[in-house]
Amino acid sequence: MKTFLFFLPVIFPVLTFLDKSTLADDDVAADLIIHHGKVLTMDSNFRIAQAIAIRNERIVAVGDDKAVLKFKGKATKLIDAGGRTVLPGLYDSHVHPLGAATSELAEPLPNLASLDDVFAYIRKKTKDTPEGEWIVLRFAFPTRLKEARFPTLAELDKAAPKHPVLYNAGPASMVNSMALKVSGITRDTPNPKNGVIVRDPKTGAATGMIRNAQGALKGVPSGSGNVSAKDRREAVKKLFHLYNTHGITSIGDRNGGRDAVDLYYALLKNKELTVRVNIARSFNPYGSREEIARRLDSLTGKDGLGGPTGKGGIWIRIGPIKFFLDGGMLNGTAYMRQPWPKGETYQVVEDDYRGLLFVDPEQVKVLVEEAAKRKWQVTAHTAGEAAMDVLLDAYDFVNRQIPIKDMRYCITHANFPSKHNLERCKKLGVCADVQPAWLYKDGATLARVLGKERIHWFQPYKSWLEFTTIGGGSDHMIKLDPIQAVNPWSPWLGIATAVTRKLESGAVLNPDERLSREQALRLYTINNAYLHNEEKEKGSLEVGKLGDAIIIDRDYLTCPEEDIAGTRVLTTIVGGRVVYDRLGVKG
């Protein structure tokens, strides 16, 4: 193995004059040294070392054991990795911590593998819920059920004839007859703006399918419950510690309001943060140019902590503004170039239904232009390929006036690129935040519904990397379990899926788009740091960068592919501080 040692002359101006096997316990000694490991640095050359030293939260040495142990002082904590693999701390580019953390405070949420599970849960709730009150299932995606379809109105009626029921799957939902009745929805009820109350093409009666029309329902509980500020803060702390147990040391909160900003700063003030947070500020894209401008300016807040992009420090940093451009793949509302096939999976009855575009293309240009003027990075929830066309048109339009390449504008989800759009991304410096767990969980249903030709461009990771940078995220929304959550947030499942493209069913989808192990690991380390303009601070184990590292229980480079998803983290270190440990390390 090649031996190498790097150091910062500014920090260690007298290093070359020292000739000792052990440094004195003084200003140049490390706080923590991990040695006797297989350190995958994730630097540009993918170099492998034996040891790293961390002082004052940052890495001060990387190299072989002999060289790095020279940084040992009297108070230095030593961790013998025992030949195990050491990696940079993992980075999930896309989570929703406040909602996920509090989602099971009231009760554990059910694991839904089939429509039988759905109906059993609804029948159980009818016994505990007074007649006439709502029964709600949130983010229950039909693509993940054995039957791979939404429940029908008749089936929901049978399960709960005396309760209004909302089976929610994001922008698309199914309701029962009682829900239509209490909401006053009839064949004459007009569609809300940017939404659809689906009707039987023969009778005109509402089918129970509503797309981006939940506002038409009356009396639906918010779902947030009555959670105190203290309970929310404690729940987020618990979630972050859970993230640590799987090796996550940085996250992107991909739709953070001011409440999220304040909560994270409160945790930081109390020294209770165990992950670093990049916050994409949630943004309302509607209104006049003047209203958009005022709204952007107001995001900073009176204390200046809310923006623009780049505001903050090594623990909390403001990222892009984030808005929702279209619906979703998992509920049949993503805005596509070709119509969605008719059928029971998404309850599509129209011949020309292409999904939902929430923001007019000209409005998108206004929003992006005003954001660029104020040095805001931009991303948008963009699931379908036609929505991606609209977003890139806006980025291209604004780039002719205000160069955006160095600002790393992004596309969130970006499920269906084309070669033309990949070329546009390269030209504009546009990155993408992708969700490998969707390939694993939903690829089989999407392949069946869309067909071989269209599914060819579903999450083509290898093609992406030929043109630009992509990072891996989970879109974790509700439930705490790393596999059973909506969506699964285990980074190891995401990494394994990128390497194998194996679906939950066991089939392999588009194997020509598989990534190497190095490329897959980069999705959750240096690539995500790049997406957030943080690659100088984190994402690799190099001198000067933050001391965020993990030790795992297997050799990532040589273990069987089928074992990657089951990787267990033994120790997680954030800024030189041990925040999770199974090796018996103290402090």
C-alpha positions in Angstrom: 0.0 0.0 0.0 1.2 3.4 -0.9 2.2 5.5 2.1 1.3 9.2 2.2 1.1 12.0 4.7 -0.4 15.4 4.3 -0.3 18.3 6.8 -1.2 22.0 6.8 1.9 24.2 7.2 -0.2 26.9 8.7 -1.3 24.7 11.5 2.0 22.8 12.0 4.8 25.2 11.1 7.4 23.3 13.3 6.5 19.8 12.2 9.6 19.3 10.1 11.8 20.1 13.1 10.3 17.3 15.2 12.1 14.0 15.4 10.1 12.0 18.0 8.1 8.8 17.9 5.4 10.6 19.9 4.6 14.3 20.0 4.4 16.1 23.3 1.0 16.8 24.7 0.9 20.3 23.4 -0.8 22.5 20.8 0.1 20.2 17.9 -1.1 16.9 19.4 -4.2 15.3 18.0 -7.4 14.9 20.0 -8.2 11.6 18.3 -6.4 9.1 16.1 -7.9 6.2 14.3 -5.2 3.8 13.3 -4.7 0.2 12.0 -7.5 0.7 9.6 -8.3 0.5 5.9 -9.1 4.2 5.3 -10.9 4.9 2.1 -10.2 8.6 1.8 -12.6 9.3 -1.1 -10.1 11.9 -2.3 -9.8 12.6 -6.1 -7.4 9.6 -6.5 -9.4 7.3 -4.2 -6.3 6.7 -2.1 -6.3 4.2 0.8 -4.5 4.9 4.1 -4.1 3.3 7.5 -4.7 6.1 9.9 -6.1 9.6 10.4 -5.6 12.2 13.1 -8.1 14.8 14.2 -7.6 18.0 16.2 -10.1 20.8 16.9 -12.7 19.1 14.7 -10.5 18.9 11.7 -8.2 16.3 10.1 -4.5 17.1 10.7 -2.9 14.0 9.2 -3.7 11.1 6.9 -1.2 8.3 6.1 0.3 5.1 7.5 0.2 4.2 11.2 3.8 5.2 11.9 3.5 8.7 10.4 0.1 9.5 11.9 0.9 8.1 15.4 3.5 10.8 15.6 0.6 13.1 16.4 -0.2 11.2 19.6 0.0 13.3 22.8 -0.7 12.5 26.4 -4.4 13.3 26.0 -4.9 11.8 22.5 -7.7 9.3 22.3 -6.7 6.3 20.2 -9.1 4.0 18.3 -7.6 0.8 17.0 -9.8 0.0 13.9 -8.5 -3.6 13.9 -8.0 -3.6 10.1 -11.6 -2.6 9.5 -12.7 -0.1 6.8 -12.9 3.5 7.8 -14.9 5.9 5.6 -15.9 9.6 5.6 -19.2 10.2 7.4 -22.1 9.6 5.1 -24.3 12.4 3.8 -28.0 12.0 2.9 -28.9 14.8 0.5 -32.7 14.6 1.1 -34.6 14.1 4.3 -37.5 15.7 6.1 -36.4 15.5 9.7 -39.2 17.4 11.6 -42.0 15.4 10.0 -40.2 12.1 10.1 -39.1 12.5 13.7 -42.6 13.2 15.0 -44.5 10.9 12.7 -44.8 8.1 15.3 -45.1 10.0 18.5 -48.8 9.3 18.7 -48.6 5.6 17.7 -46.5 3.3 15.6 -47.4 3.5 11.9 -48.4 0.3 10.1 -46.2 -1.5 7.6 -48.3 -1.8 4.5 -47.3 -4.6 2.1 -50.7 -5.3 0.6 -54.2 -4.0 0.3 -55.2 -6.5 2.9 -52.9 -4.6 5.3 -54.5 -1.4 4.3 -58.0 -2.6 4.9 -57.1 -4.3 8.2 -55.7 -1.0 9.4 -58.7 1.0 8.4 -61.1 -1.6 10.0 -59.1 -1.4 13.2 -59.3 2.4 13.2 -63.1 2.3 12.8 -63.3 0.7 16.2 -61.2 3.5 17.8 -62.6 6.5 15.9 -66.0 8.0 16.4 -68.4 7.6 13.4 -68.1 10.6 11.1 -64.5 11.4 12.0 -61.7 11.0 9.4 -59.4 7.9 9.1 -56.2 8.9 7.3 -53.4 6.9 5.9 -50.5 9.2 4.8 -47.9 8.6 2.1 -49.1 5.1 1.4 -47.7 4.5 -2.1 -49.6 2.0 -4.2 -46.4 1.0 -6.1 -45.2 -0.7 -2.9 -48.3 -2.9 -2.3 -48.4 -6.5 -3.5 -51.3 -5.6 -5.8 -49.4 -2.5 -7.1 -52.5 -0.3 -7.2 -54.6 2.2 -5.3 -57.6 0.9 -3.4 -61.0 1.6 -5.1 -63.8 3.7 -3.7 -65.9 0.5 -3.2 -63.2 -1.2 -1.3 -62.7 1.8 1.0 -66.5 1.9 1.5 -66.6 -1.7 2.5 -63.7 -1.2 5.0 -65.2 1.9 6.6 -68.9 2.6 5.5 -69.5 5.2 8.4 -66.2 7.1 8.3 -64.7 9.4 5.8 -61.4 7.8 4.6 -58.4 9.4 3.0 -55.8 7.1 1.5 -53.0 9.6 0.8 -50.1 9.0 -1.5 -48.7 12.5 -1.8 -50.3 14.6 -4.5 -52.7 11.8 -5.4 -55.2 10.2 -3.0 -58.2 7.9 -2.9 -61.2 8.7 -0.7 -64.4 6.8 0.0 -68.1 7.8 -0.5 -68.4 9.2 3.0 -65.4 11.5 2.4 -67.0 12.8 -0.8 -70.3 13.3 1.0 -69.0 15.2 4.0 -66.9 17.3 1.6 -69.8 18.1 -0.6 -68.1 16.8 -3.7 -70.5 16.0 -6.5 -70.3 15.5 -10.3 -70.7 19.3 -10.5 -67.9 20.3 -8.2 -65.3 22.2 -10.2 -61.6 21.2 -10.2 -59.4 23.3 -8.0 -56.5 25.2 -9.7 -53.7 22.8 -10.7 -55.8 19.8 -9.4 -58.2 17.2 -10.6 -61.2 15.5 -9.1 -61.2 12.4 -11.3 -64.6 11.4 -12.8 -65.9 8.3 -14.5 -65.8 9.0 -18.2 -69.2 7.4 -18.7 -71.2 8.6 -15.7 -69.4 11.7 -14.7 -69.4 10.6 -11.0 -66.4 11.1 -8.9 -64.3 8.0 -8.7 -62.7 8.8 -5.4 -59.4 9.7 -7.0 -58.2 13.2 -6.3 -55.0 14.7 -7.7 -53.6 17.8 -6.0 -57.2 18.4 -4.8 -57.0 17.6 -1.1 -58.1 21.1 -0.4 -61.5 20.2 -1.6 -61.9 17.8 1.3 -63.6 19.2 4.5 -62.4 18.5 8.0 -59.3 16.4 7.3 -56.9 16.6 10.3 -53.6 18.2 9.6 -51.5 15.2 10.5 -49.0 17.3 12.5 -50.9 16.6 15.8 -50.5 18.5 19.0 -46.7 18.2 19.4 -45.0 20.6 21.8 -41.8 22.4 21.0 -40.0 20.3 23.6 -41.3 17.0 22.2 -40.4 18.0 18.7 -36.9 18.9 19.7 -36.4 15.7 21.6 -37.8 13.7 18.7 -35.4 15.3 16.2 -32.5 14.6 18.6 -33.5 10.9 18.7 -33.8 10.8 14.9 -30.3 12.3 14.5 -28.8 9.8 16.8 -30.6 7.1 14.8 -29.0 8.5 11.7 -25.6 8.3 13.4 -26.1 4.6 14.1 -26.1 4.0 10.3 -23.1 6.3 9.6 -24.9 9.5 8.7 -23.0 12.6 9.8 -24.6 15.2 7.4 -28.1 15.7 6.0 -29.9 18.0 3.7 -33.2 19.1 5.1 -34.9 19.4 1.7 -37.8 21.6 2.6 -37.1 23.5 5.8 -39.2 26.3 7.1 -38.1 28.9 9.6 -39.2 26.6 12.4 -36.6 24.1 11.3 -33.9 26.8 11.2 -34.7 27.8 14.7 -34.8 24.3 16.0 -31.4 23.4 14.6 -29.8 26.5 16.0 -31.4 25.7 19.4 -29.8 22.2 19.3 -26.5 23.7 18.2 -26.6 26.2 21.1 -27.1 23.4 23.6 -24.3 21.3 21.9 -26.9 18.6 21.1 -26.4 18.4 17.3 -24.9 15.1 16.2 -25.4 15.7 12.4 -24.5 18.7 10.3 -27.5 20.2 8.5 -27.8 21.9 5.1 -31.3 23.5 4.9 -33.1 23.9 1.6 -35.6 26.7 2.4 -39.2 25.8 1.4 -40.5 28.4 -1.1 -43.9 29.4 -2.4 -43.4 29.8 -6.2 -46.7 31.7 -6.9 -47.4 35.4 -7.2 -46.1 38.4 -9.1 -42.5 39.2 -9.7 -42.7 41.8 -6.9 -44.2 39.2 -4.5 -41.5 36.6 -5.4 -38.8 39.2 -4.7 -40.3 40.2 -1.4 -40.6 36.6 -0.3 -37.0 35.8 -1.2 -35.8 38.8 0.7 -37.9 37.9 3.7 -36.3 34.4 4.0 -33.2 35.8 5.6 -35.2 36.9 8.7 -34.4 39.7 11.1 -31.4 37.8 12.5 -30.0 37.0 9.1 -29.8 33.3 9.7 -32.4 32.2 7.2 -30.4 32.9 4.0 -29.3 33.3 1.3 -27.4 30.2 0.2 -24.2 29.8 2.1 -25.3 31.5 5.3 -24.2 29.6 8.3 -21.2 27.6 9.4 -19.9 24.1 9.7 -22.9 22.7 11.6 -25.8 24.5 10.0 -25.7 26.0 6.5 -28.5 27.4 4.3 -28.7 25.6 0.9 -31.0 26.3 -2.0 -34.6 27.5 -2.2 -36.8 24.5 -3.0 -40.2 24.5 -4.6 -42.5 21.8 -6.0 -42.8 21.8 -9.8 -44.8 18.6 -10.5 -46.3 15.6 -8.8 -44.7 12.2 -8.1 -43.7 8.9 -9.7 -45.1 6.8 -6.9 -48.6 8.1 -7.2 -48.9 8.8 -11.0 -48.8 12.6 -10.9 -45.3 13.2 -12.2 -45.5 15.5 -15.3 -44.4 13.2 -18.3 -43.8 13.8 -22.0 -46.1 11.0 -22.9 -49.5 10.2 -21.2 -49.6 7.9 -18.3 -51.1 4.5 -19.3 -54.7 4.0 -18.3 -55.3 1.4 -15.6 -55.8 0.5 -12.0 -52.3 1.2 -10.7 -52.9 4.9 -10.6 -56.7 4.9 -11.3 -56.0 6.7 -14.7 -59.2 6.9 -16.8 -58.2 9.7 -19.1 -56.7 9.1 -22.6 -54.3 12.2 -22.5 -53.4 12.4 -18.8 -49.7 13.4 -18.5 -49.5 14.2 -14.8 -49.6 17.5 -13.0 -47.4 20.6 -13.6 -47.9 22.9 -10.6 -46.1 26.0 -11.8 -46.5 27.7 -15.2 -43.2 27.7 -17.2 -43.1 31.5 -17.4 -43.6 31.7 -13.6 -40.6 29.3 -13.1 -38.4 31.7 -15.2 -39.4 34.6 -13.0 -38.7 32.7 -9.8 -35.3 31.5 -10.9 -34.3 34.9 -12.2 -35.1 36.7 -9.0 -33.4 33.9 -7.0 -30.2 34.2 -9.2 -30.1 38.0 -8.7 -29.9 37.3 -4.9 -27.3 34.6 -5.1 -29.8 31.8 -4.1 -29.1 28.3 -5.3 -32.3 26.8 -6.7 -33.7 23.3 -6.7 -37.2 21.9 -7.5 -39.1 18.7 -6.9 -39.1 17.5 -10.5 -40.2 13.9 -10.9 -41.3 13.6 -14.5 -39.2 14.2 -17.7 -41.6 16.9 -19.0 -41.2 18.8 -15.7 -37.4 18.5 -16.1 -37.7 20.1 -19.5 -39.5 23.0 -18.0 -37.0 23.5 -15.2 -34.0 23.3 -17.5 -35.7 25.8 -19.9 -35.9 28.2 -17.0 -32.3 27.6 -15.9 -31.1 28.0 -19.5 -33.1 31.2 -19.9 -31.7 32.8 -16.7 -28.2 31.6 -17.4 -28.1 33.9 -20.5 -28.5 36.9 -18.2 -26.9 35.7 -14.9 -24.4 32.9 -15.2 -25.5 30.1 -12.8 -22.9 27.4 -13.5 -20.9 28.1 -10.3 -24.0 28.2 -8.2 -24.7 24.5 -8.8 -28.4 24.7 -9.5 -30.1 21.3 -8.9 -32.9 19.0 -9.8 -34.5 17.1 -7.0 -35.5 13.5 -8.0 -34.9 13.9 -11.7 -36.2 10.5 -12.4 -36.3 10.5 -16.2 -33.5 12.5 -17.9 -32.8 12.2 -21.6 -29.4 12.5 -23.2 -30.4 16.0 -24.4 -31.2 17.1 -20.9 -28.0 15.5 -19.5 -26.1 17.6 -22.1 -28.0 20.7 -20.9 -27.1 19.8 -17.3 -23.4 19.6 -18.2 -23.5 23.0 -20.0 -25.3 24.7 -17.1 -23.5 22.9 -14.2 -26.8 21.5 -13.0 -26.6 18.6 -10.5 -29.2 16.1 -9.3 -30.4 14.8 -6.0 -31.6 11.2 -6.7 -33.3 8.5 -4.6 -31.9 4.9 -5.2 -34.4 3.5 -2.8 -37.2 4.4 -5.3 -35.4 2.2 -7.8 -35.4 -0.7 -5.2 -38.9 -0.2 -4.0 -40.8 1.0 -7.0 -38.9 0.0 -10.1 -40.8 -3.2 -10.7 -44.2 -1.5 -10.8 -43.0 1.4 -12.9 -41.4 -1.0 -15.4 -44.7 -2.8 -15.8 -46.8 0.3 -16.1 -44.4 2.3 -18.4 -42.9 -0.4 -20.5 -39.3 -1.3 -21.5 -38.7 1.8 -23.7 -39.8 4.4 -21.2 -38.2 2.7 -18.2 -34.8 2.7 -19.8 -34.3 6.3 -18.6 -35.5 5.6 -15.0 -32.7 6.8 -12.7 -29.8 6.1 -15.1 -26.9 6.7 -12.6 -24.1 5.8 -14.9 -25.4 8.0 -17.7 -25.8 10.9 -15.2 -22.2 10.6 -14.1 -20.9 10.9 -17.6 -22.3 14.5 -17.7 -22.6 15.9 -14.2 -22.6 15.2 -10.5 -25.4 13.4 -8.7 -25.9 12.7 -5.0 -27.8 10.1 -3.1 -30.7 10.9 -0.9 -33.6 9.0 0.7 -36.5 11.5 0.9 -37.2 10.1 4.4 -40.6 11.4 5.4 -42.4 9.3 8.0 -41.7 6.3 10.2 -38.3 5.7 11.9 -37.2 2.3 10.8 -34.4 2.6 8.2 -36.0 0.0 5.8 -39.7 0.2 6.6 -39.8 4.0 6.6 -41.4 6.1 3.9 -39.0 6.3 2.2 -36.3 3.8 3.3 -33.4 5.9 4.6 -30.7 3.3 5.1 -27.7 4.7 3.1 -26.4 1.2 2.8 -29.6 0.1 0.9 -29.1 3.1 -1.4 -25.4 2.4 -2.0 -26.2 -1.3 -2.6 -29.0 -0.4 -5.1 -26.7 1.9 -7.0 -24.1 -0.9 -7.3 -26.5 -3.8 -8.2 -29.7 -2.1 -9.5 -31.4 -5.0 -7.9 -35.1 -4.4 -7.1 -37.0 -5.6 -4.0 -38.4 -8.3 -6.1 -34.9 -9.6 -6.9 -35.0 -8.6 -10.5 -32.2 -6.3 -11.9 -33.4 -3.3 -13.8 -31.2 -1.8 -16.6 -27.9 -3.4 -15.4 -25.9 -1.2 -17.8 -26.5 1.7 -15.5 -24.9 0.1 -12.5 -22.2 2.0 -10.6 -18.8 0.8 -9.3 -18.5 0.6 -5.6 -16.3 3.7 -5.6 -18.9 5.7 -7.6 -21.8 4.5 -5.4 -19.9 5.5 -2.2 -19.2 8.9 -3.7 -23.0 9.5 -4.1 -23.2 9.6 -0.3 -20.0 11.3 0.5 -18.1 13.8 -1.7 -20.8 14.1 -4.3 -23.4 15.2 -1.8 -20.8 17.7 -0.4 -20.4 19.0 -3.9 -24.1 19.4 -4.5 -24.2 21.6 -1.4 -21.0 23.6 -2.1 -19.4 22.0 0.9 -16.7 19.8 -0.8 -13.9 21.9 0.7 -15.2 21.1 4.2 -16.4 17.5 4.1 -17.1 14.4 1.9 -13.5 13.0 2.0 -10.9 12.3 4.6 -8.2 14.8 3.7 -6.1 17.2 5.8 -8.0 20.4 6.6 -11.4 18.9 6.3 -13.9 18.2 9.1 -13.1 15.1 11.1 -16.3 13.2 10.3 -15.6 9.4 9.9 -17.1 6.0 10.5 -15.8 2.5 11.0 -17.8 -0.3 9.5 -17.9 -4.1 10.1 -16.9 -5.3 6.7 -14.6 -4.6 3.8 -16.7 -2.4 1.6 -14.5 -3.0 -1.5 -14.3 -6.8 -1.4 -17.4 -8.1 0.4 -20.1 -9.8 -1.7 -22.4 -7.3 -3.4 -25.4 -8.9 -1.6 -23.8 -8.0 1.8 -23.4 -4.2 1.1 -27.0 -3.4 2.2 -26.5 -5.1 5.5 -23.4 -3.1 6.5 -23.3 -2.3 10.2 -21.6 0.8 11.5 -19.4 0.3 14.5 -18.3 3.8 15.3 -19.5 7.2 14.1 -17.3 10.3 14.7 -18.4 13.9 14.1 -15.7 16.6 14.3 -13.5 14.2 16.3 -16.3 13.4 18.8 -17.6 9.9 19.1 -21.4 10.1 18.8 -22.1 6.4 18.3 -20.0 3.4 19.2 -20.1 -0.4 19.3 -16.3 -0.9 19.8 -16.1 0.2 23.4 -14.6 3.6 22.6 -15.2 6.0 25.5 -16.3 9.7 25.0 
